[in-house]
Amino acid sequence: MRRAFSIDIGIDNLVALVSNQPDYRPVLIKGKVIKSINAMYNKNKAGLAKKGKQKHIPSKVRKRYCALHDYFHKVSHWIVSECLRTRTDHIIIGRNPGWKQNVNTGKVNNQTFATIPHAKLIEMIRYKADEMGIAVTLIEESYTSKASALDLDIWMRFLPMKKDGWKNTG
């Protein structure tokens, strides 16, 4: 059986990593670091714009970019190193194409969610894994909100017809 890691990308937990190896404990990598970087950037940008100092904004953009880039490199490096340590040869990453397009969940939520460059993290994981001979598969994960594995729900795609009394909890 192939050893594989499955990764779910998020906000408060930037990465939730699980394995098909029974002795491997799941790992959560904090996303609040990214939220803090973005919050500080938004605060500084608004303050500069209010004071009419727009010419200073590009330096704040660069500082944010460098901080995000550094954190994503550290996270992606750790994930690939963990694959090598556990002799895992496959990474499966769940993603939703277009999940941030035309998102309108309010100003604060938009600043939190839409400004996290998840695709950059996925690309860093992919290229570092490729260099080490680790396969990376991206899968569409929209089904996760329709069923709960903890409640032993079965997604309707896998059932020929709906069973009486069945109710998903997702």
N, C-alpha and C positions, 0 to 999 in steps of 0.2 A: 504494500500500500504506500502511495506517495505521502510524504509528509508535507502538510500545507498549513499556511497561516491564512486566516480570513480577517480582513480589515474593514471596519466600518468607520467612515469619516464623519465627524460631527463638529459641534461648537464647544460646549463645556468640556467634553472629552474629544479632543482633536482626533485621536485614534483609539479605537477599541480593537484590540488584537486578541484573537482566539486561535487555537490550534486543534487539529484533529488528533494530536498526540494526547492520550488520556492523562499523562502525568504533568502536562504543561498547564500552569495557572494563567488565566487570562490577564492581560495587561491593559491598563487605561493610561493614556498619555494626555496630560492636561492641555486643554485648549484655552484656559483662562489667561495664559501668557499672551496669546494672540489677541484676545479681547482687550487686555490691558494696553497693549501696543496701539491697537486701533482707537481705543477710548482716548488715550493721551494725544494721539495724532489729531483726532477730531476736535478735541478741546483746544489744542494749540492752533489749529487751522482756523477755527471759529474766532479765537481771540485775535489772531493776526488780521483776519478779514475785517473784524469790527474796528480795529485800530487803523485800518487802511494801509496795512503793510503787506500787501499781496506779494511783493517781490521776495519776501522771506519764506513764502510757502513752499517753493521748490526744494529748499534745504530740508524742510520737515517731511516732504514726500520721500526724499532720498533716505533720510534717517529711518523712516517707517519701513521702506523697502529693504534696507540692509538688515534691520532687526528681524523682519519676517523671514528673509532669505536665510539668515544665520540659524534661526530656530528650526526652520524646515530642513536645513542640511543636517542639523543634529538629530532630529527625529528620524529622518530617512536613513541616516547612517546607523543609528541604533537598531532600526528594524532589520536592515540587511545584516548587520553584525549578529543579531539574534537568530536570524535564519542560518547563518554559518555555524553559530555555536550549537544549535539544535539539529543541524544537518537537514534543515527544511529546504525543499527544492521548488516550492511553488507558493506564490502569494496571490490571493484572490481579494480584489478590492471592489467593494460595492459602491456604486455611484448612480446618481440620477442625472442624466443629460438634460440640460436646460432647467435645472431646479432653481436657478437664481434669476432666470429671465423674467422680467416684468413682475418681480416680487414686490408686494406692497403690504407689509405687515406693520406699518407704522415707522416713524422716523428712527426711533431707538433700535428696534429690531432690525430694520434695514441696515443700519450702521454696523450692527453686530454680525449679522449673517452674510449679507451680500458682499461685504468687503474682505472676507476671509478667502484668500486665493487657494482653495482646496485643490484645484487642477495643478497648480505649481507643486504642491506636496506630492500628489500622485505621480507627476512626471519625474520628480526627484527620486522617489522610491523605484519607479520603473527603470530609470537609466542606471542607478546604482545596482539594482538587482541583476539587470542584463549583464553588467560588467563582471558579475560573480557567477553567471550561469544559472541564475534563479529565474524561473518562469513567472511572469506576471499576467494575470487575467483580470480584466475589468468586467464586472457584471452589473446589469441594471437591477436596482434593489427596490423598486417601488412596491413590490409585494410585501415588504416587511411591515408596513402599516396595516395590512389586511389580516394578518394572522399573528398569533403569539406562540412562539416555540415553548415558552414556559408553561402555557396552558394546554399544550399538545394540540393546538389548532392545526388543521390541514388546509392549505390554501386551495380554493375551489378549482384551480387549474388541474390539480391532481385527483380530483374526485369526478367520476363519470356523471353523477347527479347528486344534488344536495340531499343529505340524509335528514330524515325527520328529526326535529328537535335539536339539530346542530345549529350553533350560533357562534360566530367568531367573536373573539374578545378584543381584537385589534382596533 
